[in-house]
Structures are given as C-alpha cells and as structure tokens.
Amino acid sequence: MMEVKKSIQSNIVYFNILAILTGLICGIVSIGFHYLIIGFDNLFFTQLGSIFKEVSPYFIVIIPAIGGLFVGILTYYFARETKGHGVPEVMAAVTLHGGKIRPRVAAVKALASAICIGSGGSAGREGPIVQIGSTAGSTIAQKLGLNTYQTKVLVACGAAGGIAATFNTPIAGVLFALELILREVRIKSLTPIVISSVFATITSRVILNYLGFERTYVFLLPQYTLKTPTEIVFYLLLGLFAGFIAIFFTKSLYGIEDIFEKIKAPEIIKPSIGGLCIGIIGLIVFLSTGSAHVFGIGYDSINLLFDGKIIFAAVFALIFLKIIATSITLGSGGSGGVFAPSLFIGSMVGGSFGMFIHKLFPAITASYEAYAMVGMASVFAGASGAILTAIIMIFEMTGNYMIILPVMFACVVSSSLFKYLMEETIYTTKLKRRGIIIEQEMDINMMKMIKVEDIMKIDVDTVSEDLGLSKLSEMIINTGHMAFPVIKGDYKLVGIVTHSDFDKIDEMDHDNLLVKDVMTTDLITVKPADRLEDVLLRISDEEISHFPVVDSEDEEKLIGFFTKGDIIRAYTEKRAT
C-alpha cells in the first residue's frame, strides 16, 4: 500500500513539473509573440510605408491586403486550423481528439497572426496565444506518451499560461482554461493549471524586467466605484446594451464569414481581399479622426478613450466600425483573437453610454471611464459566456477592485441576455457550424456530438414480410438478434418484427402465420444526420430499443439499423476520450 501511495505521489510531482515546463514555455513564447507583432508592424507601416508614401499618402489601404496575402499562403499550405480566432480549434481538440494538436500549429499560428495583426488586421493576441500555448502543452504530452486526460490538462495548462503571461492576469488565465477549454473543475486538474499560470506570469515578468520594462497593469485607471446606490440601474441598462452588442458582434462575425465562403475566389487570396476592405475602413477612420483606430489590437485607442481624447461621436461610431473590421479580418480567413476586439468594442460601448448618462445625471453617476471599464468586461462576458473570466480579467488588467459590483452585475445581465437570445457563444458557434455541439455550462453533452451515421450498421439482417414465423424462429436462434427490419422489394421498409412480437404468438400458429401478420408498422425511423440526443428525446415516452435508419431523400428506403446498446457503447467510448 505504501509503495502504491509513493507511486501516485511521484506521478503527481512528475505531472506538476510538466505543468511548470509548460508555463515556462508560455511565458517565453508570449513575449516573443508580442515582439513578433511589433516587428511586423514596423516592417509593414514603417519600412514599406516609407516606400508607399512616396507614391500615395493613402498607402495604408494596401498594407493590410499585403499582410492578408501572406496569411493566406501560410494558413492554406501549412495549417488550415490556424485561420480564425484559435480558441474554438483548441476546444475542438480537447473535445474530439483527446487534446492532440499538431506541433506545427504553434509556429504557423504565431507567424500568421503576427503578420495579420502587424499589417493592420483587426484582431487580438488572446486567440493565437491560447492556441500556441495549448499546442505547446499538447506536444509535450504527445512526446511523453501521456494518457488522454493528462493531455487535455496540459492543453489547458498551455491556455492558462498563454493568457496569464500575455495579459499579466494569472487568475483570469486559470479561469479561462477552466471555463472555456477544460470545462470542468477538479483538484487534480486545477493544481497543474494554477502552477502553469503562475510560472508563465513569473517568466514573462522576469524577461520584461531584464529587457528594461516594468510589468504593470494593462490600463492605468483611477479607482472608480458606485457613486450612489441608484447608479446600479444604469449599469443594468449598460449590461443590456452590452448584451445586444455582443449578439450583433457574433452575428456579424459569422455572417461575414458566410459571405466570404460564397465569394468565388481561391481560398488563398480571400484574406487579402479582406485586408483591402480593412485598409479602406482604416483610411476612412484615419481621415475622420486622425488615427486608424480599427487597425491591430486597439489597446492604444482604449487608452485614448480613457484619456478623454476621443469625442462621443467617434466613440459611438467605433463600436460598429470595429465590429465590421474584426468580422472582415477573421471572416475572410485572417488569423487572430476576438478577446481584444471585445474589450475594444466594450470600452466604446461603455464609454459612449457613460458619456450620455453622465451628461444627463452628473450628480448621481460616475464619469464615463467607469462605464467604459464595465463595458469592456460585459461585452466579453456576453459574447464568450465566460463570466468569471471577464470579471477577474478586468480587475487584474486595471487593478481596480472598487468597481467590482457594477462589473459583476453588468456581466451577468449581458451574459443572461445573450444566452436568452442566442443558442451558442462566439466560440461555440464556430464549432456548431462544424457539427460539434458543446454545452455553454462546464459540461459536454455527448449525445449532441454523436450522429446516427456514426453508430448505425450498414450490413443489416432483414426479413421479408412473407416469411413464415417458423423460419423467423430459426433466424432469431441462429443470429441472436432481438429484432429485424421488415422489407419488400428494393429495401422498402414496411415494418419491424421483434422477439416480443414473436413471443405473443402461440407456437401452434407458427406454421400458419407470416411476419406481416405480427410485425409493427407504426415505426419511428431516423436519418443518418440525426443527433442521438434528438433521437432519445423522440422516444422519451416510448419503450423502443431498435431503430431503422432510412435514406434522407427516400424515407421508405432502409439503409441502416442500430440499437440502444449501440448508443450506450458510443457514449461510453466518447466519454472515455
């Protein structure tokens, strides 16, 4: 017993060491990715910009298109899963593939996203760093031959470490990994995730200090709080406003993705087409405001908002311009995250709302900066469904705990509205469009993920309606089957005969009766594309254990068959992975 205990303890220590290693890698990679973006920004806008400026002062139109061309080449030829915002791909890897991610994804994602963002693409760092960090954790697990659960946990460690190191938010990194990636809370998984997040944060801070930078809060803001108790009503309204904007953002993102899917152009150049559109939007914003606010991550613009250097009209307009720019960037096949754009959009939502409310009720409301801060959290909470991550991340990014009550309230209101009006979050929508259903709570509904075609048997033992019961008795004994689909002609399904149907008939009548005399004709049939959850809901009040599968275009033609035992086996196998 003592030896077994020591073995378990040594395994725990060994796995936590791997979590430390994952955290260290994430800390290093996050800094490298940050400077990679800066490098490409300098290459595109300073080096190339100085050349293009000689031709036209409006050169910024073409820069995102050039970047998009390189992104298209990278994603098309080297790793197509690096398109888009990254987090859904990690969620799919954990849900469907036991956490296995191709090692090359990290390099391609880093390069493609850095080029996309650096050339003006409207996207964030969080999606790429989650995918890069998760790939690091997955690669370690695969190289060492870890089991499926351990691989999933190391993937979550990579996601937590990436978020923590990139945004200096170790607690939010842990919550992000638990709420969105692993979707469970257990001590044996929580411990390594926390360890990875801590070491990733420490590593990034040490590197930045060595380079001469003091790691501090992302946004330096005064300590705002509720000015009066009645002000909570305005935060309720802000939460509703943020929820509607989160819905619009999600619909816009996937609506524009659908538009680009229909464009008859090679996939490789679609990011460049999107980049050209971004360049035009950026030029319009630049000519109107003096800054191309929709380009890149957008943190500089958020700081300008907090410094009072953007007027109300521009703040309100930037809500929708950023949504459109981000949707075009990612919908056309660009590479980057949606977290930073969510913060940008949320800050403008809260900022414009705060300016308006404070103008009307200056005596009972805080200044607009407080509302901008709350808006940042509530738009992300609504779109992602990760309420705890949103609340804690804003606290860690601003160092402002005093505003926690409005943040909590607005995030819950925004998320509740989003869930009431939308079936999926901004992350799970992408998965659903691929046929992958993930519950918004910390659980995965396996029955939603398995289709009839995944478990049905194509080679089916059938009987003719004119078969005698004595012959049917022989078939039951020889095959051991408890039910047979009944067909006539070219696999036309006319009924089903079960062992219980057969048992109801007196043995003396076996030579006189045919299958058609005892078969059940009131059938519940299913189609290959049906999900098992829907099948089980249809028979919730019925005692049915055998399911004929019919052709999607000809509901009388039998093409397959399965039983409740097949459903149980499929569920068990899926849960095991």
N, C-alpha and C positions, 0 to 999 in steps of 0.2 A: 504493500500500500504506500509506504514511504517513497519507494522508487517511482511509482506512478505519479505521485504528487510532485516529486522533483522534476520529472519529465514534463509535466504540464507547466510548471513554473519556468523551466528553461525555454519551452516553446513560446510562452508569453514574452519573456525577455527578448528572445530572438526576433519575434514579430515587432515588438516596440522599437528595436534597433532599426529594423527596416523602415518603420514609420519616421524615425529620426532622419534616416538617409533620404527618404522621400521629401521631407521638409527642407533639408539642406539643399537638395537639387532644386526645389521650387523657389527657394529664396534666391539662389544664384540666377536661375532662369528668368525670374520676374524682373530683376534688374537688367539683365541682358536684353530682354524683350522691350523694356522701356527705352533703352538707348538705341535699340534697333529701329524703333519707330521714329525717334529723334533723328537718327541718321538718314532715314529715307525722306523725312520731312525736309531736311537740309538739302538732300540731293535733288528732290523734285522742285521745291519752291525757291531755294537759293541758287543752286548751281544751274539747273535747267531754266529756272525762272529768269535769271540774268540774261540767258541767251534769247528766250522767247520774248522778253520785254523789249528787245531791240526791234522785233517785228510788230508787236501789238501790245498796248498797255492792258489789254483784256486777256492776257495769256493764261490766266487761271482757269479759263474754261477748258482748256485742253489737258491740263495736268492730271485731273482725276481719270480722264479717259486713257491716258498713257499707263497710269498705275493699274487701271482695270484690265488692260491688255495683258500685263504681266501676271496679274492674279488669275485670269482665265487660263493662261498657259500652265501655271503651277497646279491649280486645282484639277484641271482636266486631265493632265498627263500623269500626275504623281499621287494624288489622294483626293478623290472627289468628295469624301466626307468632311473635308476642311472648308467647304463652302458654307456660307451662312454663319449663324451665331454660336455654334460649338456645343453649347450645353445640351441640347436635345440629342446630339450624337453620343455624348457621354452617358446620358440617361438610357439611351437605347442599348449601348454596350453593356451596361450593368444589368438591364432587364432581360435582354435576349441572348447575350453572348458571354455571360459569366464574367463580365468586366474585361474581356480581352479586346485590346485596341492595338492596331498595327503600330510598331515603333516609329515608322516614318512619318506618322501623322503629326508628331510633335514638331519636327523640323519644317514640314510643309506648312503647317498651320502658323507657326511663328513667322515664317518668311512672307506668306500670302497676306496675313493680317497686318503685318508691319508695313508692307507695301501699300495695302488698301488704305489704312489709316494715315500713313505718312504722305500719301498723294492726295489726301483730302476726302477720302471716303468717310461717310458719316456713320461711325461705328465705335464700339468701345473695346477696352482691353480685357474685360472680365471673361467673355466667352472664350477667346483664344487662350488666356492663361489657365482657365479651367480645363480646357481640352489638352493643353500642353502638360500641365501638372498631372492630370489623370493618366495621360499616356505614359508619363514617367513612372507612376505607381504601377500601372498595368505591366509595363515592360519588366520592371524588377520582379514582379510576381511570376510572370511567364518564364523568365530566365531561371528562376529558382524553383520552378515547378510547384508553386503553391496551389492549394485547392481553390475551388470556385469562390467560396465565401471569403477567404483571405484575399483573393484577387480583387473582389468587389470593395473590400475595406481599404486596400491600398489605393485603389482608384479614388475613393472618397478622400483618403489622406492627401492625394495629389491635388484634388479640387480645393480642399480646405487650405492647403499650403499655398496654392496659387493665389487665391482670394486674399488670404491673410497678408502675404508678402507684398502683393501689388497695391493694396489699399491701406496697409497698416491697420488691419482690422482682424485680429486673431479670433475674437469671439464670433464675429459675423462669419468668418471663414468656416468655423466649426458648424454653425447653424446652417449655412448654405449647403454644406456637404450632407448634413442630416436631412434637411427639408427637401432638397431637390435631387440629390444624387443617390444616396443610400436609402433614403425614405424609411428609416427605422431608427430607434434609439435603444441601444443595448450597451451595457458597461463594456463588454468585450470589444465592441466596435468604437465606442465613444473615446476610450482611452487612447488608442493609437491616433485617432483623428485629432484630438487635442494636442498630443505630442507633436504631430506633424505641423500643425498650425503654429505652435509656439516656436519651433525651431526654424520654420520658414520665416517668421517675423523677425526673429533674432538675427538670422543670417542676412536678410535684406538690410536691416538697420546697421549691422557691422560693416557691410560693404559700402553703404552710403556714407557712413561716418569716415571710412577710410578714404573715400573719394572727396571728402570735404563738405558733405551735405548733412545737415541735421534733420533727421526724420521727425516730422511733426504732423499735425492734423492736415488733412487734405484741404479743408476750408477753415480759415480762422475767423470765427464769428463771436460776437458778444453773447452773454448768457441770457437768452430770451426765455420768457415763461408766460403763463396766462396772466394777462393784465387784470382781468376781472373774471369772476366765475361765469358770467353770461357770455363771455367770449367763446365758450365751448360750442355754442350754437353755430358760430361762424366756421369753426373747424369741422363741424358736421357737414356744412354746406361745401366746404373745401374737399372733404372726403368724397362726397357725391360727385363733385366736379372732376376730381382726380380719377374716380372710377370710370366715368364716361370717357375721359381722355384715354385711359388705359385700354378700354374697349376699342376706341377709334384707332389707336396705335396698332393693336393686334390685328384688327380687320384690314387696316391699310397695308401692313407688312405682308400678309398672305394674299391680299387682293392684288397687290402689285407683283408679287411672285407669280401669281396665275397669269397676269398679263405678259410677263416675260417668258413664261412657258409657252404661250401661244405665238410669240414672235418667231417667224420663220427665218432664223439666223443660226449659224453654228454656235453651239454652247460656249465655245472658247472665247467668242468676242462679245457675248452678252454683258459681262462685267464692264467692258469698255464702253458699250452703249449706255449702261447705267452711269458710268463715270462721266460721260459727256453731259448727261442730264444734271448730275450733281454740280458739274462745273458751271452750267448755266444758272442754276439756282444760287450757287455761291457768288457768282458775279452780280446777280440782281441784289442779293443781300448786301454785298460789299458796296455797291453804288448807292444803296439806300442808307446804310448805317456806318460805312467806313471800315467795316470788318466782315470777313466771310464767316459769320458765326456758325454756319451749318457744316463747315469742314471739320474733319477729325473728331476727336473725343468730345471737346466742348467745355472742358473744365475752366479754361480762361474766360469764356463767356459767362459761366456761372459766377466766377469771381467778380467780373464786371457788373453783373446784376447786384451782387451783394455790396459792391462799392458805390452803387447808385449812378452808374454811368450808362445805363440803357433806359430809354424812355418807355412809358407804358405801351404805346402803340407797337413799338418794336418787340417788347417783351411778349405781348399777346400774339403777334404775328409769328414769332419764332416757335411758338408751341407747334403750330401746324407745318411750318417750313421744315423744322427738324424731323417731325414725323414722316413727312414726304421724303426728305433726303435720306433718312435711315432706311425707310422702306425700299427706296430705289437701290440703295447701296447693297443691301442684303438680298432683296428680291431678284436682283439681276445676276446674283451669283458671287457678290463680293464676300469678303471674309472679315468678321469682327463680331463684337458682342452687342447685346441690347441693353445691358445694365447701365452703362454710362449715358447712352441716349435717353434712357428712362429717367435718370437723375436730371439731365438737362431739361427734358420736357417737363418733369415735375417741378423743377425750380421756376420755370417760366409760368407754369400753371399757378403755383402758389404765389409767385411774385406779382403777377397781374391781378390775381384775386385779392391779395393783400393790399396792393395799391388802391384798388377800387373800394374795398371795405374800410380801410383806414381813412380814406378821403371822406367817406360818409359818416363814420363813427370814430373820430380821432381820440375821444376821451376814454373809450372803453375797449379799444383794440391796440395790440402791439403794432410795431411798424412792419412793413411788408416783408422784411428779411425773415422774420419768424415764420410767416406763412410760406415763404419760398422754401425754407428748410423742411417744413412739414410736407409740402407738396412733393419734394424730392422723394421722401420715403413712401408716401401714399400712392403715387403713380406706379412705382416699382412693386409695392405690395399688391396692388390690384392686378397688374399685368402678370406677375410671376406666381402669386399665391403664397409666396414665402414671407409671411407677416413678421415672424420673429427676426428673420434675417434683415428685413427692411428697417425695423425699429432699432435693432442693435447697431447695424451698419451706420446709420445716420448719426447715432450717438458717438460711435468710435471715429467717424470721419470729421466730426465737428467739435468733439469734446464738450458738447452742450447737453447736460443731463436735465437741466431745468425745464426744457421743453418736452420732456418725455411723455407727459399726459396728453397733450394735443397730438403728438406723433402717434401714440398708441391708438387713440380714438379715431383719427383720420385714416390710419392704415386699415383698421378693422372695417370701417364704413366703406372704404374704397374696395377692399377685397370682397366684402359681402355683396356689394352691388355687382361687381364683376362676375362672381360665381352665380348670382341670380340670373344674369342675362347671358352668360357665356358658358358653354359646356367645358371648354378647355382653356388653360392658361397660354401665355405667349410661347412657352416652351413646349407644352404637351400638344398644342395644336399641330405643330410640325410633325410630331410622332403619329398623331391620329391620322393625318393625311397619308401616312405610310401604312396604316392598318395596325398601329401599335397603340393600345389603349392603356393609359396609366392613370390611376385614381389621383385626384388632387390632394387627398389625405396621404398620410405616410403609410400607404399600403398599395399593393398592386393586385388588381382584380385579374387573376389568371384566366378566368373564363372569358373575359373580354378579349384576351390576346390570342385565343385558340379558335381557329375556324374549323368548320365541318370538314373541309377538304384536307386538313392536317391529320385527321384521325380516321376518316372513312376507309373501308375496304373496297377496292375496285373489283377484285375477284370474288363475286358473291355467289353462294349456293342458292339457287332459286327452285321453285316448283311450278308446275303448270296447274291451272285451275281445274283441269280434267283428271288430275292424278288421284288415284284411289287412296283411301285412308290407310289401307294395309301397306301400301308402298310408302306412304308418308311415315308410318311407324318404323319401317326399316331404315329410312333416311335419318330419323331422329336418333335411332340407336347407333347407326354407323358413324354419323358426324358429331354427335353430341350437341348439336345446335338446338337452341330452345325456340327458335323462330325462323321462318323462311318467307321472303317476299314472294308473292304470287304474281306470275306474269302470263301474258299470252302474246302471240305474235312476236314482233321485233322489240322485245323487252318493254312492252307496255305494262305498267304496274296496275294491277286490278285489286290487290288486297294484300293482306299478311295473315299467315296462319302461325299460331304459337302453340307451344306444348300444352298450355292451359286450354286452348280451344279443342285440342285433340282429346284431352282427358275428360272433357264434358260428355263425350260420345260413348255410348255403351259399346263394348267390344264386339257384341253380336252384329252391330251395324257397320263395322269397318269395311266389310266386303260390298256393302250396298251404297255407301256414301262416297262422294268426291270432295276434294279440297274446297271447291266453290260452295259446297253446302255448309261448311263450318267456318270459313275464313272471315276475317274482319275487313269490311270495305270502307268503314269510316276512318280514314287514315290521317295521321299527322305526318306530313312529309317535310323534308328540309332540303336546302340547296347548298352547294359547295361553299359559297361565300358567307353563309350564315355564321354568326359567332355562337359559341356554345352557351354564353350567358343568355342570349335571346332564345335559344332552343329550350333551355331549362325553365325560363320564365313562361314559355308557351305551355309546358306540361306540368306546371306547378300544382295543378289540381287534378292531374291525371296519373294513373298508375301505368306508365309506359316505360318500357326498357329497351325497345328496339326501334331503330329509326331508318326508314328507307330514304335514300338520297336521290333526288330527281334532277334532271337537266334544267339548267337555268332558263333555257328557251323553250323547253318542252316538258311541262310539268307531269306528263304521263309516262315519260321515259325513265326507267330505273338506271342509275349509273353507279350506285354505291350503297353501302349499308354499314351501320355501326350500332353499338350497344352502350348502355350505361357503364358497363365495365371498361369500355374503351375511353369513355370520358374520364373516369377515375384514374386510369393509367396515365392519360395525357396530363391531367392536373398534377399528379404526383411527380412525373418527370419534369414538368415545368417548374414546380416549386423547388425541386432539388437543385436546379441550376440557378 
